[in-house]
Amino acid sequence: MRQLTVTIPDDFYETFVSFFKHIPDVSIDENTANEIPLWQQEMVLERMKNAKPEDYISWEDFEKEMDKKWL
């Protein structure tokens, strides 16, 4: 038996699940523990859209700041 992870749009979910429920030996694990809420996804996308180049720092600078703060 094989496992499959699928990401589908919310509006296709019910149709997708109902189709697979009729197949013998299929189990559907609706794991939502690691799901990022839609409101949070939208917030991050909005912040990214509004960010200016001067708002960004390099990874190296970020590491230095974190080292100063936590080490």
C-alpha positions as CSV (number, residue, x, y, z in Angstrom):
1,M,0.0,0.0,0.0
2,R,1.2,3.6,-0.7
3,Q,0.6,6.9,1.0
4,L,-0.2,10.1,-0.7
5,T,-0.3,13.7,0.5
6,V,-2.5,16.1,-1.5
7,T,-3.0,19.8,-1.3
8,I,-6.3,20.8,-2.9
9,P,-8.4,24.0,-2.9
10,D,-11.0,24.2,-0.1
11,D,-13.9,24.2,-2.6
12,F,-12.9,20.8,-4.0
13,Y,-12.3,19.1,-0.6
14,E,-15.8,17.6,-0.1
15,T,-15.9,16.1,-3.6
16,F,-12.4,14.8,-3.3
17,V,-13.0,13.1,0.0
18,S,-16.3,11.6,-1.0
19,F,-14.7,10.1,-4.1
20,F,-12.0,8.3,-2.1
21,K,-14.3,7.2,0.8
22,H,-15.9,4.7,-1.7
23,I,-12.6,2.9,-2.5
24,P,-12.0,-0.2,-0.3
25,D,-9.0,-0.1,2.1
26,V,-8.6,3.7,1.8
27,S,-8.2,5.6,5.0
28,I,-8.4,9.4,5.1
29,D,-6.4,11.1,7.8
30,E,-7.5,14.7,8.0
31,N,-4.4,16.1,9.6
32,T,-4.9,19.7,10.2
33,A,-2.4,20.1,13.1
34,N,0.2,21.7,10.8
35,E,-2.1,23.7,8.8
36,I,-1.6,27.5,8.7
37,P,-4.8,29.4,9.1
38,L,-6.0,31.3,6.1
39,W,-6.1,34.6,8.0
40,Q,-2.4,34.1,8.8
41,Q,-1.5,33.3,5.2
42,E,-3.3,36.4,4.0
43,M,-1.6,38.6,6.7
44,V,1.9,37.3,5.6
45,L,1.1,37.9,1.9
46,E,-0.1,41.4,2.7
47,R,3.1,42.2,4.7
48,M,5.3,40.8,1.9
49,K,3.4,42.9,-0.7
50,N,3.9,46.1,1.3
51,A,7.5,45.4,2.3
52,K,10.1,47.8,0.9
53,P,13.7,46.7,-0.1
54,E,15.1,48.7,2.9
55,D,13.0,46.5,5.3
56,Y,15.0,43.4,4.4
57,I,18.3,42.4,5.9
58,S,20.7,39.6,4.7
59,W,20.7,36.2,6.4
60,E,24.2,36.9,7.7
61,D,23.1,40.2,9.4
62,F,20.1,38.4,10.9
63,E,22.4,35.7,12.3
64,K,24.6,38.3,13.8
65,E,21.7,40.1,15.4
66,M,20.4,36.8,16.9
67,D,23.8,35.9,18.2
68,K,24.1,39.2,20.0
69,K,20.7,38.9,21.4
70,W,20.8,35.2,22.5
71,L,24.4,34.2,23.0
